[in-house]
Amino acid sequence: MVTLYGKQGSGSASVEAALAIIGAPCRIVETASWARNPAFDDLLAINPIGQIPTLVLEDGRALSESAAIHIHLADAHPAAHWLPADAAARAQAIRGLVFIAANCYPMITIIDFPERFVAGLDGDEPLQKRVRDATRERLHLHWDMFADLFPAQPFLNGATIGALDLYAAVVSKWSGGRAHIAKSRPGLAAALARVEADPRVAEVFARHWPPKP
């Protein structure tokens, strides 16, 4: 059994849903840098940056970075077809995972914590808003590029849900991504809706983002 360090409403949702679909049993440990508890010290011992998700494999080694975790799951569970079997399609799916990690995720971090990247920003709400607005515009442009580069057929993984589908479905939830995609790239919006309609995904996502009453 593997152990997944994560937090409700975080990027660990994509890995948790992946493990559910693949059928790999896991123990979930709730912790995060913004919600520290005793388990966070355990996380730091295996991943000094303290990032989630972190997956502890059966042999005790830790694996972080969502894209890397999804690629590992594809290799460890080939029958699940978590990445396309065709070599060219697999390469494009990996490209998509890295695209999100390199181009979308950093924009979200800047939107959430602009003071980390601009000196003297603490307390300057107008300047913080300008930084956030400009970064959000760039993020949404990246989602447009993603939609154009990686069409769904009917899923981003091909005929079945895979790594790229879940990673995109989770990361696009933040910083207005879904609302923008729905207007700008309805084809991608429809694909993400198909992903979330899968009962296995829906069950995990409902825990991470409980329906509003």
Secondary structure, 3 states (H helix, E strand, C coil): CEEEEECCCCCHHHHHHHHHHHCCCEEEEECECCECCHHHHHHHHHCCCCCCCEEECCCCCEEECHHHHHHHHHHHCHHHCCCCCCHHHHHHHHHHHHHHHHHHHHHHHHHHCHHHCCCCCCCCHHHHHHHHHHHHHHHHHHHHHHHHHCCCCCECCECCCCHHHHHHHHHCCCCCHHHHHHHHCHHHHHHHHHHHHCHHHHHHHHHHCCCCC
